[in-house]
Amino acid sequence: MATILITGGAGFIGSACAKKLMDRGDKVVIIDNFNNYYDPSLKEARIKKFLKGYKFKLYRGDIRDAKLIEKIFRKEKIDKVIHLAALAGVRNSLLDPRSYFDVNVMGSINLLEAAVKYKIKNFVFASSSSVYGNNKKTPFSESDPVDTPISPYAASKKTDELIAHTYSHIYGLNITALRFFTVYGPWGRPDMALFLFADGITSGKPINVFNRGKMSRNFTYIDDIVSGTITVLDKCQGYGVMNIGGDKEETLMRYIEVLEKNLGKKAKKNMLPMQPGDVPKTVADIRRLRKLGWKPTTRIEKGIANFVEWYKKYYNK
Ligand SMILES: NC(=O)c1ccc[n+]([C@@H]2O[C@H](COP(=O)([O-])OP(=O)(O)OC[C@H]3O[C@@H](n4cnc5c(N)ncnc54)[C@H](O)[C@@H]3O)[C@@H](O)[C@H]2O)c1
């Protein structure tokens, strides 16, 4: 049994990791500031409903507060860290780049400083597939160059990777950057496509389909993200970068079609050009993580069905 700090633990991925870790007997400490980037009541519900019946320590606070971070490591005797707290969302980062660097970079430094001081065994953190930018070679592999991010969000995540490497090199920390590929599933994020599409379809409003639908992704089901994250948390050595993505490239139009089928209603589609900062294709090479014994198991047909079941119940639709 280990004591694991999850930053952003009221978030989509953080709350799901927390549940899985507690199921196997680990102790969980969460820090989250419940910001209003999207409806904070969903974050509250993840804590009160999704994690109902579980015992964990919750700190309502900001990772930019270095003193608070220090206190948590000291008081809670943290063994390992899953650092997920960040301002997510590519498009929003164009509107408020300062905040993205403040939280995603300066906040991460607070965590790394405490990790050094308290000799943390393993530290994994959320990077993103967006660091691959407009790379032409697919699938995206961890050894590909990622020097040309195309949004402040992607640049902040790439910066995190550089800083994490520095800390690992100087202080010998075991740190892995997890490059997540478009995560979806129950208790997901209302700012992401699946949610926006579901809202549009159920209310009869048109949905925005960017790049006129010519997009594809390795959509990754939340349970696969959780099992990948925990696999790396248990095994990471030295500094590493790891893609975590689904094993099938799916087109955006197919994603919408499966959602329509599950909601029993057709979407009104507003076909639009590409948005600045976004990329048409993110496809993962996942051989590195497979070598640690992990494999993704949920395809979109099952994953979207699970999402719709949760969505209808949660929103009473
Ligand atoms: N969901 C995806 O598809 C995806 C893809 C690539 C990378 N990521 C990364 O994975 C991580 C988790 O993403 P998610 O989808 O669970 O997002 P999320 O927004 O649901 O979770 C992030 C949590 O961090 C908290 N937070 C933000 N700023 C904070 C601060 N200053 N102090 C304390 N808490 C703060 C938020 O309140 C939120 O609950 C993020 O770092 C994100 O950039 C997500």
PDBQT file of the ligand as one rigid body, heavy atoms in Angstrom, charges set to zero:
ROOT
HETATM    1  N1  LIG A 401      -8.916  14.594 -21.258  1.00  0.00    +0.000 N 
HETATM    2  C1  LIG A 401      -8.070  14.518 -22.277  1.00  0.00    +0.000 C 
HETATM    3  O1  LIG A 401      -8.418  14.108 -23.403  1.00  0.00    +0.000 OA
HETATM    4  C2  LIG A 401      -6.632  14.905 -22.094  1.00  0.00    +0.000 A 
HETATM    5  C3  LIG A 401      -5.765  14.756 -23.193  1.00  0.00    +0.000 A 
HETATM    6  C4  LIG A 401      -4.419  15.114 -23.037  1.00  0.00    +0.000 A 
HETATM    7  C5  LIG A 401      -3.960  15.587 -21.821  1.00  0.00    +0.000 A 
HETATM    8  N2  LIG A 401      -4.832  15.755 -20.773  1.00  0.00    +0.000 N 
HETATM    9  C6  LIG A 401      -4.295  16.264 -19.513  1.00  0.00    +0.000 C 
HETATM   10  O2  LIG A 401      -4.668  15.392 -18.461  1.00  0.00    +0.000 OA
HETATM   11  C7  LIG A 401      -4.870  16.114 -17.250  1.00  0.00    +0.000 C 
HETATM   12  C8  LIG A 401      -6.240  15.821 -16.670  1.00  0.00    +0.000 C 
HETATM   13  O3  LIG A 401      -7.207  16.166 -17.638  1.00  0.00    +0.000 OA
HETATM   14  P1  LIG A 401      -8.770  15.990 -17.416  1.00  0.00    +0.000 P 
HETATM   15  O4  LIG A 401      -9.354  15.674 -18.733  1.00  0.00    +0.000 OA
HETATM   16  O5  LIG A 401      -9.019  15.121 -16.243  1.00  0.00    +0.000 OA
HETATM   17  O6  LIG A 401      -9.140  17.510 -17.083  1.00  0.00    +0.000 OA
HETATM   18  P2  LIG A 401     -10.016  18.154 -15.908  1.00  0.00    +0.000 P 
HETATM   19  O7  LIG A 401     -10.094  19.593 -16.210  1.00  0.00    +0.000 OA
HETATM   20  O8  LIG A 401     -11.275  17.391 -15.726  1.00  0.00    +0.000 OA
HETATM   21  O9  LIG A 401      -9.096  17.922 -14.636  1.00  0.00    +0.000 OA
HETATM   22  C9  LIG A 401      -8.106  18.828 -14.215  1.00  0.00    +0.000 C 
HETATM   23  C10 LIG A 401      -8.403  19.206 -12.777  1.00  0.00    +0.000 C 
HETATM   24  O10 LIG A 401      -7.355  20.074 -12.326  1.00  0.00    +0.000 OA
HETATM   25  C11 LIG A 401      -7.941  21.070 -11.515  1.00  0.00    +0.000 C 
HETATM   26  N3  LIG A 401      -7.058  22.249 -11.527  1.00  0.00    +0.000 N 
HETATM   27  C12 LIG A 401      -6.842  23.093 -12.561  1.00  0.00    +0.000 A 
HETATM   28  N4  LIG A 401      -6.003  24.085 -12.180  1.00  0.00    +0.000 NA
HETATM   29  C13 LIG A 401      -5.679  23.829 -10.884  1.00  0.00    +0.000 A 
HETATM   30  C14 LIG A 401      -4.852  24.500  -9.949  1.00  0.00    +0.000 A 
HETATM   31  N5  LIG A 401      -4.206  25.627 -10.257  1.00  0.00    +0.000 N 
HETATM   32  N6  LIG A 401      -4.738  23.971  -8.705  1.00  0.00    +0.000 NA
HETATM   33  C15 LIG A 401      -5.407  22.829  -8.361  1.00  0.00    +0.000 A 
HETATM   34  N7  LIG A 401      -6.220  22.173  -9.218  1.00  0.00    +0.000 NA
HETATM   35  C16 LIG A 401      -6.348  22.663 -10.466  1.00  0.00    +0.000 A 
HETATM   36  C17 LIG A 401      -9.292  21.354 -12.131  1.00  0.00    +0.000 C 
HETATM   37  O11 LIG A 401     -10.199  21.920 -11.219  1.00  0.00    +0.000 OA
HETATM   38  C18 LIG A 401      -9.710  19.972 -12.609  1.00  0.00    +0.000 C 
HETATM   39  O12 LIG A 401     -10.552  19.337 -11.670  1.00  0.00    +0.000 OA
HETATM   40  C19 LIG A 401      -4.653  17.595 -17.602  1.00  0.00    +0.000 C 
HETATM   41  O13 LIG A 401      -3.311  17.917 -17.270  1.00  0.00    +0.000 OA
HETATM   42  C20 LIG A 401      -4.846  17.626 -19.107  1.00  0.00    +0.000 C 
HETATM   43  O14 LIG A 401      -4.124  18.672 -19.697  1.00  0.00    +0.000 OA
HETATM   44  C21 LIG A 401      -6.153  15.413 -20.894  1.00  0.00    +0.000 A 
ENDROOT
TORSDOF 0
